Amino acid sequence: MQPWSTQEELDHTTAETPLMATAGATADAGVDLRADTYGTFNTVKINEEKRWLLNPDGTSRTPSITSKDSGDEPKVFTRKIMMITVALGIFTYHSMTYDHLLPIFLQDDRVTPRHPSPFTIPGGLGLATQSVGIIMSVNGLIALFIQAIIFPLFASWLGVWKTFVMVTVLHPVVYIVVPYLAFVDEAALYPAIYACLTIRNFTSILAYPLLLILLKEATFSPLVLGKVNGLAASAGAACRTVAPPLAGYLYTIGSQIDFTGLAWWGSAFAAVIGAFQILTIKRTKNKTATIRPMASFIRPVMHVENNDEVVHIIVRDEEQGPS
């Protein structure tokens, strides 16, 4: 707004609320829901299929296109947005517990159980600090590869919704298998650890941007992204706050009963809840997301989608009501 602005310019001025940063499952940099990257290296474009109702003379049936002029403001926090936010909170919780438990389990003393069984894991893997540092470095490389290459491929081949369902259903497996690394021979231990990390990164690296895409698809206007982003940021912060102490408490209890897998199974239980919770989320059918990868060499094998937005124009007689 400037002192010389005319009344007409003021009447057609809009402002967007600055967004709070929505952090990932760990201490990642915040993500602006208005950005086109969604926490990845890739560019994501959301295409919307619109439906317009017109009168025979070409004038728009305004109440049929938007309820803004009819005095009814659309609801910001719809059931779909709330359910996706709940899914984001559940994912943030169990993903944070993995980041918290992994270095503890890797360094905890390796104890041979007197009576080996699937429910007797008294310790961890007993690795040195230097070895744990190398493992975490390789874990970062795996995450970069999955984010840059695997994410755009799967999102293109299967679509955002199917990929989200797939990784959400697979999440419990990520936590169930980790404590049984204690039974792996030392010769095969490192390949087994990297296999577990690959599965984990595949599910978590794909799930987070997909949740953000679904959240933005469910938002009816960019002007309300500030409120939606604030809700998502608050839910994520709350889950990141409670995850480490709860996971640590379960690990302590598990150590006392000779089953450190208790903490991992607690995270798996949360992931199972998240898998069933997706049944409460309705898919947005009039919007699609197109992924443009940073790595240009994988574009020829990606599914080619129409990036043009489609508008269906329906002409109705004035005596006919909208269908």
N, C-alpha and C positions, 0 to 999 in steps of 0.2 A: 504494500500500500504506500502510495506516494502522496504528498500534499496536493499535487495537481491532478490526481485521479478523478475522472468523471463519475457521476452517479451510475451510469450504465456499466462502467468497468467494475465498480464496487459490487453491483448486483450479481455479476458473473464471476466473482472471485471465489476460489476455493483454497483451502489450506489442509495439508496433511499433518497429522500428529507425528512427531519424531518417535521412532520405535526404540524400546528397550532392547538390549541384546539378549537373544535367546541362545543360551550356551548349550553345547552338546552334552553327551553323557559324562564326559570328564571336563577338565578345565580348558576346553577348547575356546577359541575366539568366538564371540557372539555372532549370530547370524541374523541379518535383517531379512524379514519375510518378503520385503519388496525387491530384494536383489534377485538376479537371475541364476545364481550359482547354488543356493540352498546348501551351503557348507561343503561343496565339492569343487573340483577343478573344472567342471563342465557347465555349459550354459543350458538352462532349462526354460522352455517357453510353454506357457499354458494357453491353449487355444479353447475358446468358448463358442459353442453353437447356440446362437440366439434365435428367438422366435418373436416376430412382430405381428401384431394384429392391426389392420388398417380398415378404414371405412372405404366405401366405393369411390368417394371423391379424392382419395389419396391421403386424407388426414389421418393421423394416428389415433388409435383408441388408447389414450394415455393411461387410464386405469388398468388396461390389460397388459401394457408393456412394463409399467413400473407403478408401484403403489405410492411413490413419493408425493405425487401431486394430489392424490386422493386423501392425504392426511395421515395415512398409516405408514409409519416408519418401519422398515424391515427389522426383524429381530437380529441383533448382532450375535449373541451367544445362543445359537441354535443347538438343538440336541446333537446334531452331527459334529459341530465344533467342540462341544463338551466331551463327546465320546472320543474324538481324536486326541484331545488334550489329555484325557485319562490314559489313552494308549501311550502317548508320549511320556507321561509320568511313570507308568509301569516300566517302559523300556529304559528310561533314565535310571530308575532304581536298580534293576538287576544288572544293567551294564556297568553301573558305578561299583556295584559289589564285586564284579569280576576284576576291575582294575585295582580294587583294594585288596582282594584276596590273593591274586596271582603271585606277587613278589613274596608275600608271607609264606605261601605254600611252597614256593620254589626253594626258599632258604630254611624252612623249618627242618629240624633234625629228622633224618630218615630212621625209622624204627621198624624192625622186623617183628611182625605180630606173632605171638605164640601159637595162635590158632587162626591161620589165614582164612578170611571169608570176605564176601563183598561188603560186609558191614563192619569190618575191622580194619581201619586205616589210622593207626595211632599218631602218625606224624606227616611230614612232607617229603620233599625230594632231597634235602640236604645239600643243595648246590652252593657253591661259593659266590660271594658278592660279584666277583668279576664275571663269572658265568651268567649270572642273572642279568648283568648289564648288557652282555652280548645278546642274550635272548630278547631283551626288550628292544634293542636296536634293530634286530632282524624283524621283530614284530612290527616296528614302524615301517620298515621297507615293504612288508607284506600288505600293510594297511594302505600305503601309497599306491601300490600296484592295483589293489582291488578298487580303490576309489577312482583311479584314472582310467582303468581298462574294463574291469569286470562290471562295475556299476552301470555305465552307459550301455553296455552290451545287453545285460539282462533287462534293464528298464525298456530298451528298445524291442527286444525279442518278445518278452512276456507282457509288457505294459506295466504301468506304475502299480495298479491295484493287485494284479496277480503276483508280481514280485514281492510286494509288501506282505501278502498273505503267506507266501512261501517262506520268507525269512522269519516271520513271526512264529510260524508253526515249528520251524527248526530250532528256535532259540533254546527250548529246554534241553535239547541234546548237548548244547555247548557246555552247560554246567554239570550235567550228569557224568560226563566222561572224564573230566579233569582229575578228580581225586584218584581215579584208578590208574593214573600215571605212576603211582607208587608201586604197582605190581609189574611194571615194565622193566625188562633187563636193561642194564646200563648201556649195553651196546646199541640198543634201539631207543634209548630214552630221548635223545635230542630230536630225531625224526618224529617221534610221537608228540613231543612238545610242540614242534612247529606245525604238525598236522592239526593239533587242537587250536593253535593260534590262527591258522588259516581258516578253519571253520568259524571260529569266533569272529574274526574280522569280516568274513563274508556276510554273516548275518547282521552284525552291528553297523558296519560301514554302509550297507545298503539300506538298513531300516531307518536310520536317522534322516537322511534327505528325503526319503519317501514319505515319512510322516510330515515333514514340512511342506512337501508338495500337496499332500492330501489336505492339510490344514488351510493352505492358501486357496485350493480349489473350492473348499467349503465356504470361504468368505465371499459374501455377495458383492463387496465393493472394496477397492483399495483404500478408501477413506477410513475404513474401520480396522485396518490392519494393526494400528497402534494398540487398540483394545485387545484384539485377538493375540497379538504378540506378547502383550503384558500378561495375559492369562497363562500362556504357554511358558513364559519365562518364570512366573511364580510357581507353577506346578513343577517345572524342572528343578528349580532351586530347592523346593521343599523335599523332593525325592533325593536329590544329591546330599542334602543335609542328614537325612535319617539313614541312608544306605550304609556308610562306613561303620557307624557304631553298632548297628544291628548285625551286619556281617561279622564284625569283630567279636561280638558277644556270642554268636552262634559258633564261631571257630573256637573260642575258648571252651564253650560247653562241649564241643566235639572232641577237643583234646583231652578233656577230663574223662570222657566215656570211650576213648580210643577209636573215635570215628570223626576225623577232621572233615570228612565229606559232608557232614551235617550242614555246614555253612554253604557249600556248593549246592546241595539239594534244596536248601532254603531259597536260593536264587532261582533254581530250576522251578520250584513251586510258583514263584512270582511270574516266571516266564510262561508257565502253563496258564495262569490266570490271564495273562496278556493274550495268549493264543485263543482262549475262549471269548475274551472281551471284544475281539474284532467282529464277532457275530452281531454286535450292537451298532456297528458302523455301516451306514448305507453308502453305497458307491455313488459318486457324482457322475452322472451319465452324460451331461451336456458339456463336459470339459475334458480335454485330453492334454497330456504333457509330452512335449517333444524334447529329447535329449540331444544336444550337440556336443560331442566329446572334445576335450582338449587335444587328445591324441588323434590327429587327422587320419592316420593310417588304418584305423579301425572303422572309419565311416563307410567304406564300401560294403562291409558285411552287416551293417545295421539295417534294420527295417526302415524303409523310406515312408514317411508319413506326410500328409498334406498339412502344411503349416498355415494355410489360409483359414481365417475365421469364416464360418458359414452363418448366414442369416436367412432364416425361413420367413418369408413374407406371406401372410394369409389375409385375404380381403374378405370381410364379412359385411352382409347387408345390415343396415342399422337396426332392423327389427329382430335380427338374430343375435343371440347372446354368444359370448365366447365359449368355445368347447373346452 
